[in-house]
Amino acid sequence: MTDEVFMRRALELARRAEQEGEVPIGALVVLKGEVIGEGWNRPIAAVDPTAHAEIQALRTAAKKTGNYRLTGAELYVTLEPCDMCVGAMFHARIARAIFGATDPKKQVLKNQVKIQGGVLAQECGAVLSRFFAGKR
């Protein structure tokens, strides 16, 4: 199978999103030439700001494989992924992401979030340290 074949399926999923009144973006996860997860944009229907096509595809792939790590898999998406989705791909161990259209607004921050760190830092760090010490 070629990248174009998988991207055509992602386009079909994008059309499904459009039919549901969502921004038309579709995505799929492929492992060893087999589609193991599909998704389309659903933040409005799901009332979930994380319900991007890529996240939906990663979730279905993880359920199908029984593992949140999708080592070696590829993700096809019709629009250049946002930072949240790239982060999810990183945590899922996606080997390669292939996108169609470039997002000209990707670098424009419409809403800036102010980040503040250090509140109860020692206590928060201790919880994580205990957890990982127990895993070793």
N, C-alpha and C positions, 0 to 999 in steps of 0.2 A: 504494500500500500504506500502511496505517496503522501506528502504533506498536503497536496491539493485535495486528495480524496477525503482526508480527515477534516480539512477546513471546510469543505462543502457540507459535511455533516454538522459542523459548528454553525454554519450559516442557516441550516434548517432549524436548528435550535434557537437561533437569533430571531427567526421569523415567528417562532412560537411565543417568544417573549413579547414581540410586537403585537401579536394577536391578543395577548393578555393585557395590553396597555402599558407594558414595561419598556424601558430602553432596550432596543433590539441587540442584545449581546448573547452569544452562545459559546459554550465551551465543552470540551471533552478531554478525558484522560485516557491515554493509550499505553498499554504495557505489552511488550513483545508482539506488537501488531494487532492487539485485540483492544477494543473499546471496553474499558472497565468502569467508566463513570461519565455521566452527561449532566449538563446543567444549563440553565438559561437565567437571565436576570429576573429576580423575584422580590426585590426589597419592598415594593408596594404591597403585593399580595401577601407576603410573609410577615409584613410589619416588622422587618428586620434589616437594619442598615448593612449587615454583613452578607446578605443573600445575593451576592454578585454571582454571575454565571460560573466563574472559576471556583468559588467557594462551594457552590452547589455540586459541581462536577467532582471536586476533591472529596466532599462528604459521601457521595454515592460510591466513588471508587474505594474509599476506606471501608465502607460497610461491606462492599462486595468482597474485598480481600481479607477483611477482618483485622486490618492493621492500618493505623494512621500514617505509618511510614510507607510511602509508595516508591521506594528506591528503584531508580532506573526508568520510571515512567515519564511520559511526555504529556504536556498539556497544550491543547490547541484552543485558541480563543480568538474571536473575531475582532476584538479591539485590544490595543496595548493595555496590559494589566496595570492596575493602580498599585500603590505601595503596599496596601493591605494584602492584596492577592499575591503579590510577589513574596511577601513575608510568609504567607500560608504555604506557598510552593516550596520555599526554603525549608520550613518545618516538616513538610511532607516528603522531602528529599527528591523532588522532581528533578530529573536530569536535564530536561530541555523544555523551554516554553516557546511556542510558535504562535505569533499573532498576525492578524490581517492588517486592519487599519491602524495607523498611528494616531494617538490621542493628542491633538494639539493643545489641549488644556491640562495635560497631565502635570506639568510643573507649576501651574497656577494654583495657589492655595486660596480657595474661596473663603474658607472658615479657618482661622488660625486658632489652634488650641494652645493655651499657655500651660507649660509643663513645669511642675515644681517637685523637686526631689528632696530627700533627706528627712522626711517626717517619720519618726519612729524607725529610723534606718537600722539601728542595732537589733531591735526586736524583730523587724521584718527579715533581716539577714539571718538571724538565728533560726527562725522557722525553716528557712530554706536549707541552711547548713545541717540542721538535725535531719531533715528529710533525706538529703542526699547522703549523709553519713550512714543512715540506716539502709540505704540501697547498696552500699559497698561491702 
